[in-house]
Amino acid sequence: MSDRLDAILAEAVPEVCPAAVALIAVDGAVVAASAAGELVRYHDAGFTLAKHRPPASREAVFDLASISKLFTTAAILSLAEEGTLALDEPVAAWLPGRDPRITLRRLLTHTAGFQPTRRIDLELPDADPAARMAAMLDTPVTGPVGGPYVYSDVGLVMAGRVAETASGTPLDELVRARVTGPLGLAGTGYRPVPRDPADGLSRVAATEWKPERPWPGCVRGEVHDETAYALGGVAGHAGVFGPADDVLALGEALRLGGGAALRPDTVAEMLRDQGVADAPFGHGLGVRLGDPGIVGPLHDAFGHSGFTGTSLVVSPSRRLTVVLLTNAVHPVRGRPGIRELRTAVAAEALRLAS
């Protein structure tokens, strides 16, 4: 194990994030693991210390935020393998009336011409999740289709809905049947904790102070992302929770060609640079290639980050998988230092693999 990794997390906690868990694996074996901080540190947005502050551990469960996009993508690719849907067919085949230029490939590469996000909770404050989903699917195309790259949660919401419609299965059940189940990720899924404000024993890390929620306070056990929350907690772009070991297992499955979830040729296509114009890094299907914000010195690595302060980085050439899970939005968003923390963990992984 790595004293350096312990020191890296200890330096970041609590200024960058109140809690952090990091795992580094070489050839599938964990060579460094560290956990630091407290899963619930603050009572409110004023940084008042909470009375009960459970310590972080390797088993802690974090809101994975946009790492959820990898689970959605894997479920979609599984359906494509069996011919249930096709990546280059217009999504209008499953969602009638949509722009015929929109395909799943364009949704998964953020080149469908959608705006970055849509606060459907604010637009339709009194609507139910079904009505909000219908409105999300009616989001107009406002940019060029086919590029340039515009990172869009709207597109991944639509991709998740296409998967549901094509399969006849709700997205959370689809991800469980196609991804987390086959890969043995028993601790990973949507909506992990009953909405009970008295639950103080959970392993779930707290996120942001949100007084507008039904149980106001620092969110814990329900999705942080406002759009995913407005859609009922399950969406293509966000909503998955899980512990570091499960995220590591997903990364290892992709590094090794898909494991029990996907065929090697499917994973190869997922990780192929799709030639997205004006992207700040290479882009596969639902996955970033060489994103400097998360890979640090692992320049050939792929993966994804999450707004809550999470990241998965996989370097096939170095046989490395690196997981960093934090709750950097607790109790408020916009705290500095998460990029530097990701870079430091990646640099330590490179050292251990050398």
Number of C-alpha atoms within 10 A of each C-alpha: 13 15 10 14 23 17 12 19 25 17 13 20 17 17 14 24 29 26 30 31 28 27 25 29 23 20 15 17 11 16 15 20 19 23 23 25 22 22 29 28 26 25 19 19 16 10 13 11 12 12 10 14 15 18 17 23 19 18 16 23 27 31 36 32 24 24 25 27 29 24 27 30 25 25 24 28 27 22 20 15 14 9 10 13 22 18 18 12 15 19 26 15 16 16 16 10 10 17 16 12 16 22 24 28 22 26 28 27 30 29 26 29 25 24 18 12 15 17 16 21 18 11 11 14 11 10 14 13 20 12 14 22 21 13 15 20 18 14 16 13 15 10 15 13 19 19 18 17 22 21 20 21 24 25 31 27 25 25 27 26 24 23 28 20 16 16 15 10 14 15 23 21 15 23 26 20 15 21 26 24 17 15 19 14 19 13 17 24 22 24 19 21 14 9 13 10 13 6 11 13 8 15 21 24 28 31 32 22 24 18 13 8 12 9 12 12 20 24 21 26 24 23 26 25 20 17 28 26 20 23 22 17 20 24 30 28 28 31 29 29 26 23 24 29 22 21 25 25 20 24 25 25 19 26 24 14 16 21 18 14 22 22 15 16 12 18 22 16 13 20 21 15 17 15 12 20 15 11 18 14 15 21 26 23 27 25 23 25 24 24 23 17 16 29 30 22 17 23 13 17 24 26 27 24 26 19 20 24 27 27 26 28 29 28 23 18 10 16 15 26 31 30 28 26 31 35 29 29 21 31 26 18 16 11 13 12 13 21 15 15 21 27 18 20 25 25 17 19 25 19 9 16 15 7
